[in-house]
Amino acid sequence: MFKLKKSVSKLVEEARQHIDNHSAEEAQRRVQEENALLVDIRDIRELQREGVIPGAYHAPRGMLEFWFDPESPYFKQELGEEREYILF
């Protein structure tokens, strides 16, 4: 039987130590004043059902690591710039 070395809750707890949470207003300010990029990680069906934020870049959660990695054949140049990325 496969056993995780760390529980999901432990992985989430560790990840939260490396991220910042922003209000919608703060995210909008960072986009406008600091050139941050909003990255929408929702599934395409969610985009179709709920709509999109104009100017946000769509990067499906399942492809996120591949699209951000410059060594990946799936790398997206828009995600390789020196700037802040705000995922939602």
Secondary structure in CASP SS format (residue, H / E / C, confidence):
PFRMAT SS
TARGET T0000
AUTHOR 0000-0000-0000
METHOD secondary structure of the structure
MODEL  1
M C 1.00
F C 1.00
K C 1.00
L C 1.00
K C 1.00
K C 1.00
S C 1.00
V H 1.00
S H 1.00
K H 1.00
L H 1.00
V H 1.00
E H 1.00
E H 1.00
A H 1.00
R H 1.00
Q C 1.00
H C 1.00
I C 1.00
D C 1.00
N C 1.00
H C 1.00
S C 1.00
A H 1.00
E H 1.00
E H 1.00
A H 1.00
Q H 1.00
R H 1.00
R H 1.00
V H 1.00
Q H 1.00
E H 1.00
E H 1.00
N C 1.00
A C 1.00
L E 1.00
L E 1.00
V E 1.00
D E 1.00
I C 1.00
R C 1.00
D C 1.00
I H 1.00
R H 1.00
E H 1.00
L H 1.00
Q H 1.00
R H 1.00
E H 1.00
G C 1.00
V C 1.00
I C 1.00
P C 1.00
G C 1.00
A C 1.00
Y E 1.00
H E 1.00
A C 1.00
P C 1.00
R H 1.00
G H 1.00
M H 1.00
L H 1.00
E H 1.00
F H 1.00
W H 1.00
F H 1.00
D C 1.00
P C 1.00
E C 1.00
S C 1.00
P C 1.00
Y C 1.00
F C 1.00
K C 1.00
Q H 1.00
E H 1.00
L H 1.00
G C 1.00
E C 1.00
E C 1.00
R C 1.00
E C 1.00
Y E 1.00
I E 1.00
L E 1.00
F C 1.00
END
